[in-house]
Amino acid sequence: MERLDNARILIYSHDSFGLGHLRRCRAIAHAIVDRYKGVSVLILSGSPIIGSFDFLPRVDFVRIPGVIKLTSGEYQSLGLHIDLEQTMAIRAAIIQQTAESFRPDLLLVDKEPLGLRGEVVPTLKMLKARGATLVLGLRDIMDEPTLLLREWKRKKCLPALEHLYDEIWVYGLAGFADPLEGVACPAAVRAKMIYTGYLRRAVPRLTRPEPPPRREPYVLVTVGGGDDGMAVIDWVLSAYEADPGIPLGAVIVTGPFMAPERQRHFRERAERLRGIEVLTFDTHLELLMERAIGVVAMAGYNTFCEILSLDKRAILVPRVRPRREQVMRAMRAASFELAHALDPEGPRDPAAMIAALRGIVDQPLPSERGASAMLNGLGIITDLVAERVGQPARRVRAVAAQR
């Protein structure tokens, strides 16, 4: 194991809902401490379930008060019965105070250049003055280009990319997608972009083995946090109801954020079917995926990485709101024959899902379409971390911070 003595990495993820952002940050943090001795990683997160996950030694988290995005596009406080502006003030204060005390050598901001409603800007400016390395991490696809351009113009993100951030790490491949397609970036911003490749996910090493699901062989049906995955699960159950002879069973994971009444509805339907098991949440989803014959999922970044990493045949049913990035990812994956994609905007005919489930075993494996060469992200990221927070640079910053 290599050493990065006394190096400190701060990772910021604004999201309170969903699992993808949290799991991506956790995977990066674990890769860093798994490769280097002496480094500490602290994650700032708005996720209400971050405490449900296990973390390696030298990785810890600070939970900031959560907010939730309403269907109207507005935000409201998630757990506190206080005004949103008060919640945002508390969040910004915690973020800045944490950075002030932790004194990171590198700040990695997940996806949102200015943070939620600009909350991370004061911290970016403070750390920039101290000489810390500031990095924006972007997934392979952000949104449909015209929508992303409109959003980033409204938020005034480009000046921060040009003047505050040192680098932009793209967790994907230039040949697959450009996250800033359609955004008129200055050449100086484009020069900061480094494509790392996708983030390889591994099956966790558990001290006590977990029992496998009762239904084997099976397809895993996973919809991330579950708040927007009801239509996918409904479509799968409709297929099994229309064709009880589908040869594979199913393990359905509803996700922790799905409304309890919807979970009950799906459980009641599943109980009337042979070979269907419904779970709410599993922090070690990789184990369920590893044991599955195939996967039915939306097309979130994290799930896509898991499908490629564990070499699973997949049926993708992307969501279309509030962003179109999943539709774009699913269509690109299908064009590369890395997965089979169903049209989320067409009629949800049970026959289409039946055909997909019956045909999943005949799909090519992702590895047969070059997936292994796409998964170098964590190795590249940890290389970049070592180059950016090497001991000489940290000494210079420490002296500058004391002046």
C-alpha positions in Angstrom: 0.0 0.0 0.0 1.3 3.4 -0.9 1.4 6.4 1.4 -0.1 9.9 1.4 0.7 10.9 5.0 -1.6 13.4 6.5 -3.4 14.1 3.3 -7.0 15.2 3.6 -9.8 14.9 1.0 -13.2 16.6 1.5 -16.0 15.3 -0.7 -19.3 17.3 -1.0 -22.6 15.9 -2.2 -25.6 18.1 -1.9 -28.4 15.5 -2.6 -30.8 14.5 0.1 -32.8 12.1 -2.0 -31.7 9.1 -4.1 -28.7 6.9 -3.6 -26.5 7.4 -6.6 -24.6 10.5 -5.4 -23.9 9.0 -2.0 -22.8 5.6 -3.4 -20.6 7.3 -6.0 -18.8 9.5 -3.3 -18.5 6.5 -1.0 -16.9 4.4 -3.8 -14.3 7.1 -4.5 -13.6 7.6 -0.8 -13.0 3.9 -0.3 -10.8 3.6 -3.3 -8.6 6.4 -2.0 -8.1 5.0 1.5 -7.8 1.4 0.2 -4.8 2.5 -2.0 -3.1 5.0 0.3 -2.1 4.9 3.9 -2.1 8.1 5.9 -5.0 9.8 4.0 -8.3 10.8 5.5 -11.5 11.4 3.6 -14.5 13.3 4.9 -17.9 13.3 3.1 -20.3 16.1 3.5 -23.8 14.8 2.5 -27.4 15.7 2.8 -28.6 12.1 2.6 -30.8 11.0 5.5 -29.6 7.4 5.3 -25.9 7.9 5.0 -25.6 6.4 8.5 -27.0 3.1 7.2 -23.9 2.5 5.1 -20.6 1.1 6.4 -17.4 3.0 5.8 -13.8 1.9 5.8 -11.4 3.3 8.5 -10.2 6.8 7.7 -13.5 7.6 5.9 -16.2 9.5 7.8 -19.1 11.8 7.1 -20.8 14.9 8.2 -24.5 15.0 7.6 -26.0 18.4 6.7 -29.7 19.0 7.1 -31.7 17.6 4.2 -33.9 19.3 1.6 -36.2 17.7 -1.0 -37.0 18.9 -4.5 -40.8 19.1 -5.1 -42.4 18.3 -8.4 -42.8 22.0 -9.0 -39.0 22.3 -8.9 -38.9 24.2 -5.6 -37.2 22.9 -2.5 -38.3 22.5 1.0 -36.7 21.3 4.3 -36.7 17.5 4.6 -36.5 16.9 8.3 -36.6 20.2 10.0 -39.9 22.1 10.3 -38.3 25.4 9.6 -38.1 27.9 6.7 -36.0 26.7 3.7 -33.8 29.8 3.9 -33.0 28.9 7.5 -32.1 25.4 6.4 -29.9 26.7 3.6 -28.1 29.0 6.0 -27.4 26.2 8.4 -26.2 23.9 5.6 -23.8 26.6 4.3 -22.5 27.3 7.8 -21.8 23.6 8.4 -20.1 23.2 5.1 -17.8 26.2 5.6 -17.0 25.4 9.2 -16.2 21.8 8.4 -13.9 22.9 5.6 -12.3 25.5 7.9 -11.6 22.9 10.6 -10.7 19.9 8.4 -8.4 22.0 6.1 -8.6 19.7 3.1 -5.8 19.5 0.5 -8.4 18.7 -2.1 -12.2 19.4 -2.3 -14.2 17.2 -4.7 -17.6 18.6 -5.4 -20.1 16.1 -6.8 -22.0 17.3 -9.9 -23.4 20.6 -8.7 -20.7 23.3 -9.4 -22.0 25.9 -6.9 -23.7 23.4 -4.5 -27.4 23.6 -3.8 -28.6 27.2 -4.3 -24.9 28.3 -4.2 -24.2 27.0 -0.7 -20.7 25.8 -1.4 -19.4 29.0 -3.1 -18.1 30.7 0.1 -16.2 27.4 0.9 -14.8 27.2 -2.6 -13.5 30.8 -2.4 -12.0 30.2 1.1 -10.2 27.0 0.0 -9.1 28.6 -3.2 -7.3 31.3 -1.2 -5.7 28.7 0.9 -4.3 26.9 -2.1 -6.4 23.7 -1.9 -7.1 21.9 -5.1 -10.7 22.3 -6.2 -12.2 19.6 -8.4 -15.7 19.2 -9.9 -16.7 15.6 -10.5 -19.3 15.0 -13.3 -21.0 11.8 -14.4 -20.8 10.8 -18.0 -24.1 12.5 -19.0 -25.7 15.4 -17.1 -28.8 16.2 -19.1 -30.2 16.9 -22.6 -27.9 19.7 -23.9 -30.4 22.5 -24.2 -31.8 21.8 -20.7 -28.3 21.7 -19.2 -27.3 24.9 -20.9 -30.5 26.7 -19.7 -29.9 25.4 -16.1 -26.3 26.4 -15.9 -26.9 29.8 -17.5 -29.6 30.5 -14.8 -27.3 29.3 -12.0 -24.3 31.2 -13.5 -22.0 28.1 -13.2 -19.5 28.8 -16.0 -17.6 31.6 -14.1 -17.0 29.1 -11.3 -15.7 26.5 -13.7 -13.4 29.1 -15.3 -12.1 30.9 -12.2 -12.6 28.7 -9.1 -12.1 25.0 -10.1 -8.7 23.7 -11.0 -10.0 20.5 -12.8 -13.2 18.8 -13.9 -13.1 15.0 -13.6 -15.6 13.2 -15.8 -16.5 9.8 -14.6 -16.9 8.3 -18.1 -15.3 8.1 -21.6 -15.2 10.7 -24.3 -16.2 8.1 -26.8 -19.4 7.3 -24.9 -20.7 10.8 -24.0 -19.7 14.4 -23.4 -21.4 15.8 -20.2 -21.0 19.4 -21.4 -22.3 18.8 -24.9 -24.1 21.9 -26.0 -22.6 24.1 -23.3 -20.5 26.9 -24.8 -17.6 26.5 -22.5 -14.5 28.7 -22.8 -11.4 26.8 -24.0 -9.9 27.2 -20.5 -12.8 25.2 -19.1 -12.5 22.4 -21.7 -8.8 22.2 -20.9 -9.6 21.3 -17.3 -11.7 18.2 -18.3 -10.1 14.8 -17.6 -12.1 11.7 -18.5 -11.4 9.0 -15.9 -13.5 6.1 -17.2 -16.3 4.5 -15.3 -16.1 3.6 -11.6 -15.7 -0.1 -11.1 -17.8 -1.5 -8.4 -16.8 -4.6 -6.4 -18.8 -7.0 -4.3 -18.1 -6.1 -0.7 -16.1 -8.4 1.5 -18.4 -9.1 4.4 -17.1 -10.6 7.7 -20.4 -12.5 8.0 -21.8 -13.9 4.7 -25.4 -12.9 3.9 -27.9 -15.6 3.0 -28.8 -15.6 -0.7 -32.4 -14.7 -1.7 -34.9 -17.5 -1.5 -35.8 -17.3 -5.2 -33.0 -18.5 -7.5 -32.3 -18.2 -10.4 -33.7 -14.7 -10.5 -33.4 -11.3 -12.1 -32.8 -8.4 -9.8 -35.2 -5.5 -10.2 -33.7 -2.3 -8.7 -34.9 1.3 -8.9 -32.3 3.1 -6.7 -33.9 5.1 -3.9 -37.3 4.2 -5.2 -39.0 7.5 -5.1 -39.4 7.5 -8.9 -39.2 3.8 -9.8 -42.9 2.8 -9.3 -43.6 2.5 -13.0 -40.7 0.1 -13.6 -41.8 -2.3 -10.8 -45.4 -2.1 -12.0 -44.3 -3.0 -15.5 -42.3 -6.0 -14.3 -45.1 -7.3 -12.1 -47.6 -6.8 -14.9 -45.4 -9.1 -17.1 -45.3 -11.8 -14.5 -49.0 -11.5 -13.9 -49.7 -11.8 -17.7 -47.2 -14.7 -18.2 -46.7 -16.8 -15.0 -44.4 -19.1 -17.1 -41.5 -16.7 -17.3 -38.6 -19.1 -16.4 -36.7 -16.7 -14.1 -38.0 -15.5 -10.7 -37.4 -11.9 -9.5 -36.0 -10.2 -6.5 -37.5 -6.7 -6.4 -35.8 -4.0 -4.3 -38.2 -1.1 -4.0 -35.7 1.4 -2.4 -36.0 3.2 1.0 -37.6 6.3 -0.4 -40.6 4.7 -2.1 -43.9 5.6 -0.4 -44.9 2.9 2.1 -48.4 2.5 0.5 -46.8 1.8 -2.9 -44.4 -0.8 -1.3 -47.4 -2.5 0.3 -49.3 -2.5 -3.0 -46.3 -4.2 -4.8 -45.8 -6.7 -2.0 -49.5 -7.8 -2.1 -49.2 -8.3 -5.9 -46.0 -10.2 -5.5 -47.4 -12.5 -2.9 -49.9 -13.8 -5.5 -47.1 -14.7 -7.9 -44.7 -17.6 -7.9 -41.0 -16.8 -7.5 -41.2 -13.1 -6.7 -39.6 -11.6 -3.6 -39.8 -8.0 -2.6 -37.2 -6.2 -0.4 -37.2 -2.6 0.7 -33.5 -1.8 0.9 -30.1 -3.5 0.9 -26.9 -1.6 1.6 -25.0 -4.4 -0.2 -26.9 -4.4 -3.5 -23.8 -5.6 -5.3 -24.3 -9.0 -3.6 -27.8 -9.4 -4.9 -26.7 -8.3 -8.4 -23.7 -10.7 -8.4 -26.0 -13.6 -7.7 -28.6 -12.5 -10.3 -29.0 -13.9 -13.8 -29.7 -10.4 -15.1 -30.9 -7.0 -14.0 -34.0 -4.8 -14.7 -33.2 -1.2 -13.7 -33.5 2.4 -14.6 -30.4 3.9 -16.1 -28.8 5.8 -13.3 -25.0 6.3 -13.4 -24.3 4.2 -10.4 -26.5 1.2 -11.5 -24.9 1.4 -15.0 -21.4 1.1 -13.4 -22.6 -1.9 -11.3 -24.0 -3.6 -14.4 -20.8 -3.2 -16.3 -18.6 -4.1 -13.3 -20.5 -7.3 -12.4 -20.9 -8.2 -16.1 -24.7 -8.5 -16.0 -27.1 -8.6 -18.8 -29.6 -5.8 -18.3 -32.9 -4.4 -19.3 -32.9 -0.6 -18.9 -36.1 1.4 -18.3 -34.8 5.0 -17.9 -36.7 7.7 -16.2 -37.5 10.8 -18.2 -37.9 13.4 -15.5 -36.6 15.7 -14.0 -33.6 15.1 -16.3 -33.2 13.1 -19.5 -29.8 11.9 -18.7 -31.0 8.3 -18.1 -32.8 8.2 -21.4 -29.6 9.3 -23.1 -27.5 6.8 -21.2 -29.8 3.9 -21.9 -29.9 4.7 -25.6 -26.1 5.0 -25.8 -25.7 1.7 -23.9 -28.1 0.0 -26.3 -26.2 1.4 -29.3 -23.0 -0.2 -27.8 -24.9 -3.4 -27.1 -24.0 -3.1 -23.4 -27.7 -3.4 -22.4 -31.2 -3.7 -23.8 -33.3 -0.6 -23.5 -37.1 -0.3 -23.4 -38.9 2.9 -24.4 -40.1 4.6 -21.2 -42.3 7.0 -23.1 -44.2 4.4 -25.1 -47.1 2.2 -23.9 -46.1 0.0 -21.0 -47.3 -3.2 -22.7 -46.7 -6.3 -20.6 -45.8 -8.1 -23.8 -42.7 -5.9 -24.3 -41.4 -6.7 -20.8 -42.3 -10.4 -21.1 -40.2 -10.6 -24.3 -37.3 -8.8 -22.7 -37.4 -11.0 -19.6 -37.6 -14.2 -21.6 -34.8 -13.0 -23.9 -32.4 -11.6 -21.3 -30.3 -14.8 -21.2 -29.6 -14.4 -25.0 -28.2 -10.9 -24.6 -24.4 -10.5 -24.9 -22.6 -10.0 -21.7 -21.2 -6.4 -21.3 -17.7 -8.0 -21.2 -18.3 -9.3 -24.7 -18.8 -5.7 -25.8 -15.7 -4.2 -24.2 -17.0 -3.2 -20.8 -13.8 -4.1 -18.9 -11.8 -1.5 -20.7 -14.4 1.2 -19.7 -13.9 0.7 -15.9 -10.6 2.4 -15.1 -12.2 5.3 -13.2 -11.2 4.6 -9.6 -7.6 3.8 -10.6 -7.3 7.1 -12.6 -8.9 9.1 -9.8 -6.6 7.7 -7.1 -3.6 8.5 -9.4 -4.9 12.1 -9.8 -5.4 12.4 -6.0 -1.8 11.4 -5.4 -0.5 13.9 -8.0 -2.6 16.7 -6.6 -2.0 16.3 -2.9 1.6 15.2 -2.9 3.7 16.2 0.1 5.6 19.2 -1.5 2.3 20.9 -2.6 0.8 20.3 0.9 3.8 22.0 2.6 3.5 25.0 0.4 -0.2 25.3 1.2 0.4 24.8 4.9 2.9 27.7 4.9 0.5 29.9 2.9 -2.4 29.1 5.3 -0.3 30.2 8.3 0.5 33.6 6.9 
